[in-house]
Amino acid sequence: MIEQISIKPQEKPMPFPQRSVPVPGTATMRVQDQDSASALVNPVKPTAESVNAGKQLYGIYCTPCHGASGTGNGLVGEKLSVKPFDLTSEAVQSLSDGFIFGYLTFRGTVMPSYANDLSPTERWHMINYLRHGLTPAAPQQAGIQPNDQAK
């Protein structure tokens, strides 16, 4: 049963079959690799609806590893040998939208590809949430009381 033709976790997504036609209303985007994805510009405006949609998707797909705060403290992320990126850090926030889109599409070192789980539009919504909704946790949000900081 292990040798099925189904896609395995962390495999590259399969290309569309030749002469295939997308389902009406489905957004398609053909990107060959991470390098070509880096040049992409986010076509989805960061409206409140987009950021909220991204927040819902983040809660489903990203929170287990990156945590609700985005700092890499999710329940699954704490068990990994390689800690998930802090999505609120300057290093991640300085990456281009296209690079992050490519990372969601083609996978990272430990992170799986979400190309089969999320449409291109949903991936752009998640990027809008990462940019405009996910902010570094304030001390109170992180569970630290103001008096604890001085100690």
C-alpha positions in Angstrom: 0.0 0.0 0.0 2.9 2.4 0.5 3.8 2.2 -3.2 0.7 4.0 -4.5 0.7 6.8 -7.1 -0.7 9.2 -4.6 1.3 12.3 -3.6 3.4 11.7 -0.5 3.9 14.4 2.2 6.7 16.9 1.3 6.8 15.8 -2.4 6.7 18.4 -5.1 3.2 19.0 -6.4 2.4 17.2 -9.6 2.1 19.3 -12.8 -1.3 19.8 -14.4 -2.0 17.1 -17.0 -1.5 18.3 -20.6 -4.7 19.6 -22.2 -6.4 19.9 -18.8 -9.0 22.6 -18.2 -9.4 24.2 -14.7 -12.7 24.1 -13.0 -14.5 27.5 -13.6 -13.7 29.9 -10.9 -10.4 28.2 -9.9 -7.4 30.4 -9.9 -4.4 28.8 -11.5 -0.8 29.9 -11.4 2.1 28.2 -13.1 5.3 28.7 -11.3 8.2 26.5 -12.1 10.4 26.8 -9.0 11.2 28.9 -5.9 13.4 31.3 -7.9 10.7 32.2 -10.3 8.2 32.5 -7.5 10.4 35.1 -5.8 9.7 37.6 -8.5 5.9 37.3 -8.1 3.9 40.3 -6.8 0.9 39.7 -4.6 -2.2 40.2 -6.8 -4.6 40.1 -3.8 -5.0 43.5 -2.1 -4.6 43.4 1.7 -8.3 44.2 2.4 -9.9 43.3 5.8 -11.6 40.4 4.1 -8.3 39.1 2.7 -6.5 39.4 6.1 -9.4 37.7 7.9 -9.4 34.9 5.4 -5.7 34.6 5.8 -6.1 34.5 9.6 -8.6 31.6 9.4 -6.2 29.7 7.1 -3.2 30.5 9.3 -5.2 29.0 12.3 -5.7 25.8 10.4 -2.4 25.3 8.6 0.3 27.3 10.4 -0.7 27.4 14.1 0.4 23.8 14.9 4.0 24.6 14.2 4.3 28.4 14.2 1.9 29.0 17.1 -0.9 31.6 17.3 1.7 34.3 17.8 3.8 33.3 14.8 6.9 33.0 16.9 7.5 29.3 16.2 6.1 28.1 19.6 3.3 25.9 18.3 2.7 22.5 20.0 4.0 20.6 17.0 6.8 23.1 16.4 8.2 22.6 19.9 8.7 18.9 19.2 10.6 19.4 15.9 14.4 19.2 15.9 14.5 22.4 13.7 12.5 25.2 15.3 9.9 26.8 12.9 10.7 30.3 11.8 9.6 33.3 13.8 7.2 34.8 11.3 7.2 38.1 13.1 11.0 38.5 12.9 12.6 41.2 10.7 14.3 38.4 8.7 11.0 36.9 7.6 9.1 40.2 7.3 11.9 41.5 4.9 11.3 38.5 2.5 9.3 39.3 -0.7 5.7 38.2 -1.0 6.7 36.1 -3.9 9.4 34.3 -1.9 6.9 33.4 0.8 4.4 32.3 -1.9 7.1 30.0 -3.3 7.9 28.6 0.1 4.3 27.8 0.7 4.1 26.2 -2.8 7.4 24.3 -3.0 8.0 23.5 0.8 10.9 24.2 3.1 13.4 22.1 5.0 10.8 20.7 7.4 7.7 22.5 6.2 5.5 20.6 3.7 4.2 22.0 0.4 0.7 23.5 0.6 0.2 23.7 -3.1 -2.3 20.8 -3.0 -4.1 22.0 0.1 -4.4 25.8 -0.7 -5.3 27.6 -3.8 -3.0 30.3 -5.0 -5.5 32.9 -3.8 -5.6 31.3 -0.3 -1.8 31.4 -0.2 -1.9 35.1 -1.0 -4.5 35.6 1.7 -2.2 34.0 4.2 0.7 36.2 3.1 -1.6 39.3 3.6 -2.3 38.0 7.1 1.4 37.5 7.8 2.1 41.1 6.6 -0.9 43.0 8.0 -2.5 40.8 10.8 0.3 38.9 12.5 2.2 41.2 14.7 4.9 40.6 17.3 3.3 39.7 20.6 3.1 42.4 23.2 4.4 41.3 26.6 0.9 40.9 28.0 -0.1 38.8 25.0 2.9 36.5 25.4 1.9 35.8 29.0 4.4 38.1 30.7 3.1 40.6 33.2 4.6 44.1 33.1 6.1 43.6 36.6 7.9 40.5 35.4 9.9 42.4 32.8 12.0 44.2 35.4 13.0 41.1 37.2 
